[in-house]
Amino acid sequence: MKIKLDPKKSLHENAAVYFEKAKKARQKRESLIVAMKDMEAKIAEAEKGAAAEKAENAPKMIEKSAEKKEWFERFHHFTTPNGRLCLAGHDASQNEVLVKNYFDDGDLFFHADVQGAAATILKDGVKASPDEKAGAAQFAASYSKAWKGGFATVDVYAVGHDQVSKTAQSGEYVSKGGFIIRGKREWFKNTPLKVAIGFSGEKLIVVPNLLAQTLQKRVELTPAEKTENAAKALKTLSLPATRRDEVMRLLP
């Protein structure tokens, strides 16, 4: 370190000059430290405010995305005006789960009389009214391959709990999602394939068209319009394109 001395000044005077410079540098350093601490405090306060605002908004978003679902919402489902729950499997695996875990004494099993149809359960169906049974039959008809085949109608049958089995006799084969039906069947001949999609409260659901009036806002659909059904539902119900996958998942 080099120190310049003014030859015109005494040693004490030179020392006083450097002492004054050091004093000013120290004061400047202290001012910078104070300014930095003040800036840090302001940044911390701003971050705290941003975090609080984020926390305030987060519950609403979480509540919407993590809205609690009922157990039956994993299946196609609707509730009759008399409060009876009707369930239908999305695929063979769900058909198995539905019959194994949720088919009880007093329920009715509905199935379209075609290869490849949803196992449809009407809870407490033995006590159901003819209209409720007709609705369950239409639901079973619509969620069958008859829909993709463009059928206008299909026959549907209903049986009780003790008539449905996975146990095959000699010469019988039971595929995954299939069942052995024994005994007398209740038939619903020429059941029309038609559903309505719309809102029940805030939930978007599909019901048999016989119960279309139970929805606040709806669009009625048939197999004949199957290629345009999703687009028609989105447009009529004023739904954004982002909900197309949801609509496709609900429709037959």
N, C-alpha and C positions, 0 to 999 in steps of 0.2 A: 504494500500500500504506500503510495507516494503522497506526501503532504507538502503543499506549496505554502511558503511563508512570504509575507510581505516585508521586504527589508526596511521599509520605511516605518514599520511598526515594531514595537517591542515584543519580546517573547510572550508576555502576559496579554498584550493586545491581540496577537495572533491566536493565542489560545482561546481568548474570549470570542473571537470570530467563529472558530470551529465549535465552541460550546453552544453558541447561538444557532448555528446550522444544525447541530445534532438535536437541539431542543425542538426546532421547527420540524425536523424529520420525524422525531418521536411523536409530536403532536399530530402530524399528518397520518402517521401509522395508526395512532389510536383512533383518529377520525374514521379511517378506512375500516378498522375493526368494528367500530360502532355501526357504520353504514352496512357492512356485511351482515352483522347480526340482525339489524333491522330488516334487511332484504330477506334473510332466511326466515324470520318471523312472519313476514308477509307471504312468502311462498308457502310456508306451513299452514297458514290460515286459509290461503286459497285452496290448497289441496284438501284441507279439512272440509271446506264448504262444498267442493266438488264431490267428495266422498259421501257427504250427507245427502246431497241431491241425488246421487246415484242410488244410494240406499233407499231413499224415499220412493224412487220409481221402480226399483228392482222387484219388490213384492208383487206389484201389479202384473209385471211381465211374467214372473215365476208362477203366480196364481193362474194366469191364463194358459201358460204352456204346460204346467203340471197339474191341471185341473183333475181332481180325483175322478176316476172312472169306476162304474159299478162292474161287478164280475161278469154280468151278462153282455156288456158292451163289446166283448171280444167276438161275439157271434152276431149274425144278422138277427135283428129282434124288433118286436113292437109289443105294445100293450093294448089289449082290447078295451073298449069303453067300460067293461065290467071289472077291469083291473087284472085280467089274466095275462101273464107273460107268455109270449110265443117266441121260440128260439129256432134258428136254422144255422147249420154249419157252413163255413166258407169253403171247406174242402173235405176230403176223405178223413184226414187226421182229426179235424174238428168234429166230424160226424161221430167218430169213435169216442172222443172226449165227452161230447154232449150226451150220448146214450149211456155211457159208462158212469158218468158222474152226476148228471142232472136229470135223468129220466126216472121218475118215482111212481109208486102206486098212485093211481088217480089221475095221472097224466095221460095224454093221447099222443101217439106217434103218427105223423102224417108223412106221406111219401108220394111223389108223382109216379105214375105207372110207366116210367121210362128208365133206361139204363143211364145212370149218372144224374143223381138228384140229391138235394140237401136233405139230411135227416132233420125233420122239423118236429119240435116238441111243443105242445100246448099244455102249459102247467095247469093242473086241476081241470084238465079238458073233459073228464067224465061228466062234470057238472056244467060244462059250458053250454051256452045257448046255440041254436042252429046257426045264427048269424056269426057267432064267434068261430064256430067250426068251419063255416064257409070261408071266413077270412083266413084262417090257418091253412086251409086247403089251397086257397089262391096264392098264399105266400110260398107254400111248398111247390106249387106248379111253376111259379115265376122263377124260383131259384133252382131250376133244373136245366138240363141240356136242351129241353124243349124251347127254352128262351133263345138260346144261340141258334137253334134250328129254325127259328122264325115261326114256330107253331102259334096258332091263334088260341087253341084250347088243348087241354090234356086231361086225362082221368087221374084222379087222386084218391088214395084210400087212407083210412085211419084205423089204427088198432090200439088195444090197451097194452099196459106195461108187460103183462105176463105172456104176450104173444110175440114179443121181439127177443131174439136170441142170437148169440154168436156161435152157438154150438151146432155144428153141422152133423147131419146123419150120413150114413154110408151113401156115397154117390153125390153128395152135396159139396159145393165149394163156396166159401165165404171170403170175398176179397176185402181188402182194407176199406173201411168206411161202409161196407155192406152188412146186411143182417138177414137172418132167417125169420120169415114171418109165417106164423101158423095160426090157423083158426079163421073164423069169419071176419071179413073186413067190411067196414062202412065206406061206401063209395060216394065220391063227389064227381059225377060224370060231367064231361065237357066243361071243366073249370077254365074260365078265361085267364090268360096270362096278361096281367096288367098290374102295375104298381104306381104308387104316388110317392114322390120325394119332396120333402118340405121340412118345415120347422115345427117341433113340439117344444114349446118354450124357446130356449136358445139353442137347442140341439137339432142338428140336421139328421133326419132319419128317413127310412123307407118303410112304407106300410102297404099292405094289400090295397088295391084300389077301392075295395068295398068299404075301407075305413078312411078314404081320402079326406072326408069332411072333418076328421079329428085334427088335421094339420092347419095351422094358421095361414100358411102360405105354401103353395104346392104346385107341382107340375105332374101331370099324369103321363105315364110312359108305357109303350107296348113293344114287343119284339120287332114289329115291323119297322120301328124307327131306331133300331139298336145302334146304328152307326152314328146317329146324330143325338142320341140320348144325353150324353154328358154335356155337349155344347148347349143343348136345349135347356137342361137343368140349370147350368151356370147363367145363361141369359135370362131365363124366366125368374129365377130366384135372386138375380142381381148379385151373384157371387163372383169374386175375383178369380182370374185364371189360376192363381196359386192354390185354389181349393179343388182343382180338377182331379188330382189324385184321390182326394178324399171322396169325391162324388163317384169316381170309378170304383172305389173299394166298396161303396155301399150298394151300387146298382147290380142287378143280376148279370 
